[in-house]
Structure formats: C-alpha cells, structure tokens
Amino acid sequence: MKVSLIIPTYNREKFLIDTLKCAFDQSFDDYEIIVVDQTEKHTPETIAFLEANKKRFIHITLEKPSLTVARNTGVKASKGEVVIMVDDDTLFGRDFIHEHWDVHQNGHDVVSGRVDEGKPKIAVQPVWLNKWFRFKGSENCMHDGPTNKLAGCNGSFKRKVFDSLGGFDENYYGTAICEDTDFGYRAYKAGYDVYFTVSAGIFHSRALNGGVQNRVKNLKLDQSFYFCLFYFIKKNLPPYTLFFQRIRLYIKAYKAAIRMLKKAEKEADKCLPNKTTPAPP
C-alpha cells in the first residue's frame, strides 16, 4: 500500500459526506481511506451514505472524542508508506493524493499542502514558525518552499517520521491548538525535510458546527486553548519566549473575557421590556 488517507471526524454530517466524495474520486490507484469517527450519533442521511459506501473505506469509531488520539489511531491502523491527513470539512481535486505522493518521491519527509479558506490575501512565502512563537508567511501561499509547520487539515508524512516522533502528542486536548504545529516542528528539529507545496491544495470550510467547536463553546475562553499554547511553548521554545508570550496570552484572555461580558450585557438588554412602553394601569 502506497498511501493512507486519514479523516478524523466529529459531529460533521454533510461536510463529511462531501469530503468522502472527494476521497473516493481520486486518480491515484493504490490508497486506502480511513475514517476515525468520534460522532456519537449520525443523522439518517449520513448513516445511509456510510452504509452504501462501507466497502470503500475503513471505519474506526472512538468513544471519547480527541483529535490527537484520532490521528494516532488512524495512523496505527493504516498500511501506507505515506500518510495523508485531512479534516472532515475539506474539499480537494482528483489529483490530490497523487500530488502529495509525488512531492514525497522528490525526497521530502513531511509535506504541508496549500490551505485555501476563502480569504483574499495570499502570502508570498510558506508559513514559518520562529523562536518568538510568531508565524511568518501563510498556509495560503502560491510558492513552494521549506516550512517547519504541518497543516493538520492538509498534511502528509512518511511512516518513519511518525514512528520516530512517537506520533501526535496526546497531551493536546480540547481545542487541540498546536497539535499539528507540534508534530511538524518536532520533525523539523529532528532533521527531517519539511516542505510546503502549492499543488496538493485543499479548500477548508472551517465549519462552525462539529470539530472542536462541539466541545468548546468559546475557544479563547476555554482552558484547553491556553493550556495547548503554553504547553507547546514550554515544550519546544526557549525560556525567553515564554516570558513574552505569557504577557500576550494573559492580555488575549482578558480581551476575550471583556468581549464576552459586553455581548452578555447586550443580550440581557434585548430581553428587558421596552422602557418607552407605558406600564399598564
């Protein structure tokens, strides 16, 4: 088996069906599809689609939702020389798998593909994480080149990389912010060739329903959001980075709390009776 395409999914229905349709319609001829399903109960339409196409993919279910556990579970169950990860709300063309495979055949160990989220701004260089925990460039870039970040919604790696790194770090939970960044950065630090390619591009819907949004109502007011950021910084970056980022993150949390309070007060105002209406006798 040359390629394994892994799709972790959680409470996404129509989006998952559309992603699977793209996965089924590939020009590559030696690949498997693995869906790691964390959804407690699908809609009847999704159940019917999965049942009708059950011979076209491997269906693994997890009782407890966890993006990092889902990724590791999918890879461990796979047989491909190259593993491709996509989110369950992505769309891609018929040559998508072929493009990832071809880039790996050119000597690259970890590949991050272009991610189009419908935003007009396109970067002039691939995304790069520096030691100050700042990202330069973007995953929406029109030029190939080196990177040190893996896009979890559109990334691939050779099996040897996964084995040597011990897979995705399952300490990332909840929002799972930085779990893919952590994998790519560790691969880069370990000396693997991490590369960005335009050709293996996807459209990422960033669906508001499903995914981590089902477990986290407000990303920036959830403890896991800050845990994942602090954990990544302390694990991978110099101590001086933590000093400056601690200040930034506390400010970010404060601003998020203020926005929440203002929104809550406006909602409360809407529920009050109209003050201009005279009271009944």
C-alpha positions in Angstrom: 0.0 0.0 0.0 1.5 3.3 -1.1 -0.8 5.9 0.6 -3.2 6.0 3.5 -5.7 8.9 3.6 -7.0 9.5 7.2 -10.0 11.6 8.0 -10.8 12.2 11.7 -14.4 13.3 12.1 -16.6 14.6 14.9 -20.2 15.7 14.5 -19.9 16.7 10.9 -22.6 15.4 8.6 -22.9 17.0 5.1 -19.3 18.2 5.3 -18.0 14.7 6.0 -20.0 13.3 3.0 -18.6 15.9 0.7 -15.0 15.2 1.9 -15.5 11.5 1.4 -16.8 12.1 -2.1 -13.6 13.8 -2.9 -11.6 11.0 -1.3 -13.4 8.4 -3.4 -12.8 10.2 -6.7 -9.0 10.1 -6.8 -6.7 9.5 -9.8 -4.2 7.6 -7.6 -4.6 3.8 -7.8 -3.0 2.5 -4.6 -4.5 4.0 -1.5 -6.8 3.4 1.4 -9.2 5.7 3.2 -9.6 5.5 7.0 -12.3 7.4 8.8 -11.8 7.8 12.5 -15.3 8.5 13.7 -15.9 10.2 17.1 -19.5 11.1 16.5 -22.0 9.6 19.0 -24.9 9.5 16.6 -25.0 10.5 12.9 -28.0 11.8 11.0 -30.0 9.2 9.0 -28.6 10.7 5.7 -25.0 10.3 6.9 -25.7 6.7 8.1 -27.2 5.8 4.8 -24.2 7.3 2.9 -21.7 5.5 5.1 -23.6 2.2 4.8 -23.8 2.5 1.0 -20.1 3.1 0.7 -18.8 0.9 3.5 -16.6 -1.2 1.2 -14.7 1.9 0.0 -13.2 2.9 3.4 -12.2 1.6 6.8 -14.5 2.9 9.5 -13.0 3.1 13.0 -15.0 4.5 15.9 -13.8 6.1 19.2 -16.0 6.5 22.2 -14.2 9.6 23.6 -13.5 12.5 21.2 -9.9 13.5 20.9 -8.3 14.9 17.8 -4.8 13.7 18.7 -6.0 10.2 19.7 -8.0 10.0 16.5 -4.9 10.9 14.4 -2.7 8.3 16.1 -5.4 5.7 15.9 -5.8 6.2 12.2 -2.1 6.0 11.5 -1.6 2.9 13.6 -4.4 1.2 11.7 -3.0 2.2 8.3 -0.8 0.4 5.9 0.5 3.2 3.6 4.1 4.2 3.1 2.9 7.8 3.1 0.1 9.0 5.4 -2.1 12.0 4.4 -4.3 13.8 6.9 -7.3 15.9 6.0 -10.1 17.4 8.1 -13.7 16.4 7.7 -14.7 19.7 6.2 -12.3 19.9 3.3 -12.7 19.7 -0.5 -9.9 18.7 -2.9 -9.4 17.7 -6.6 -8.9 14.3 -8.2 -5.1 14.5 -8.2 -4.8 15.5 -4.6 -3.3 12.2 -3.4 -1.1 12.0 -6.4 0.4 15.4 -5.7 1.2 14.5 -2.1 2.8 11.2 -3.2 4.9 13.0 -5.9 6.3 15.5 -3.5 7.4 12.7 -1.2 9.1 11.0 -4.1 11.2 14.1 -4.5 12.8 13.4 -1.2 10.6 15.3 1.3 9.7 13.6 4.6 6.8 15.9 5.8 4.6 17.8 3.4 2.2 20.6 4.2 -0.3 21.4 1.4 -1.8 24.8 0.5 -4.9 25.6 2.5 -7.5 28.0 0.9 -10.1 29.3 3.4 -11.7 31.8 1.0 -9.7 34.7 2.3 -8.5 37.2 -0.4 -5.0 37.7 1.0 -2.4 35.2 -0.4 1.1 35.1 1.2 4.4 35.4 -0.7 6.1 32.7 1.3 5.1 29.5 3.1 4.4 29.6 6.8 7.4 29.5 9.1 7.4 29.5 12.9 10.2 31.4 14.6 11.5 31.1 18.2 9.4 34.0 19.3 6.3 32.0 18.6 5.4 34.1 15.6 4.2 32.7 12.3 5.6 34.3 9.1 4.0 33.6 5.8 0.9 31.6 5.4 -0.5 28.2 4.5 -2.4 30.0 1.8 0.7 30.7 -0.3 1.4 30.4 -4.1 5.0 29.4 -3.8 6.6 26.0 -2.9 9.3 26.1 -0.3 10.7 24.9 3.1 8.5 25.1 6.2 8.6 23.9 9.8 4.9 23.5 10.3 2.5 20.8 9.4 -1.1 21.7 8.4 -3.3 19.2 10.2 -6.1 19.8 7.8 -3.8 19.1 4.8 -0.6 17.4 5.6 1.3 14.2 5.0 4.4 12.3 6.2 6.4 9.2 5.7 5.6 6.4 8.2 9.2 6.5 9.5 8.7 10.1 10.7 5.6 9.2 12.7 7.3 6.2 14.2 10.4 8.1 15.2 8.5 11.0 16.7 6.1 8.7 18.6 3.1 10.1 16.7 1.0 13.1 17.7 1.3 14.3 21.3 -1.9 13.3 23.0 -1.4 15.8 25.8 -3.1 18.4 23.4 -6.8 18.2 24.3 -10.0 20.2 23.8 -9.3 22.9 21.3 -6.1 20.9 20.3 -4.5 24.1 19.3 -0.9 23.5 18.1 -1.1 19.7 17.9 -0.2 19.7 14.2 2.3 22.5 14.7 4.0 20.5 17.4 4.3 17.5 15.0 5.8 19.5 12.2 8.1 21.5 14.4 9.4 18.3 16.1 10.0 16.7 12.7 12.0 19.8 11.6 14.1 19.9 14.8 14.8 16.1 14.3 16.3 16.9 10.9 13.5 15.7 8.6 12.8 17.6 5.4 9.6 19.5 5.9 8.2 21.1 2.7 5.3 23.2 1.6 3.6 22.5 -1.7 1.0 24.5 -3.6 0.0 21.6 -5.9 -1.6 19.5 -3.2 -4.1 22.1 -2.2 -7.5 21.9 -0.5 -10.4 24.2 0.3 -11.0 24.3 4.0 -14.6 25.2 5.0 -13.8 25.7 8.7 -17.3 24.6 9.5 -18.7 26.3 12.6 -20.6 23.1 13.6 -18.7 20.0 14.6 -15.0 19.6 15.2 -13.6 21.0 18.4 -16.4 23.6 18.4 -18.8 20.9 19.6 -16.7 20.5 22.8 -15.7 24.2 23.2 -18.3 27.0 23.1 -15.7 29.8 23.1 -12.2 28.9 22.0 -10.5 31.8 23.7 -12.3 31.4 27.0 -11.6 27.7 27.3 -8.8 26.5 29.5 -7.6 24.0 26.8 -6.9 26.8 24.4 -4.3 28.4 26.8 -3.1 25.0 28.0 -2.2 24.0 24.5 -0.4 27.2 23.7 1.6 27.2 27.0 2.4 23.5 26.6 3.7 24.0 23.1 5.9 27.0 24.1 7.3 25.3 27.2 8.0 22.1 25.3 9.5 23.4 22.1 10.8 27.0 22.5 13.4 28.9 24.6 12.5 30.2 28.1 12.7 33.9 26.9 9.8 33.1 24.5 7.6 32.0 27.5 8.2 35.3 29.3 6.9 37.5 26.4 4.2 35.1 25.3 2.8 34.8 28.9 2.1 38.5 28.8 0.5 38.3 25.4 -1.7 35.3 26.4 -2.9 37.0 29.6 -3.9 40.1 27.6 -5.6 37.9 25.0 -7.6 36.1 27.7 -8.6 39.5 29.3 -9.8 40.9 26.0 -11.8 37.7 25.2 -13.5 38.0 28.7 -14.3 41.6 28.1 -15.9 40.8 24.7 -17.9 38.1 26.3 -19.2 40.3 29.1 -20.2 43.1 26.6 -22.0 40.5 24.5 -23.8 39.1 27.5 -24.9 42.6 28.6 -26.3 43.4 25.2 -28.2 40.1 25.2 -29.6 41.0 28.6 -30.7 44.4 27.3 -32.6 42.8 24.5 -34.6 40.7 27.0 -35.7 43.7 29.1 -39.2 45.2 28.4 -39.3 48.3 26.2 -38.8 51.2 28.6 -40.8 53.6 26.4 -44.0 51.5 26.7 -46.2 52.8 29.5 -46.9 50.4 32.3 -50.5 49.0 32.4 -52.8 50.7 34.9 
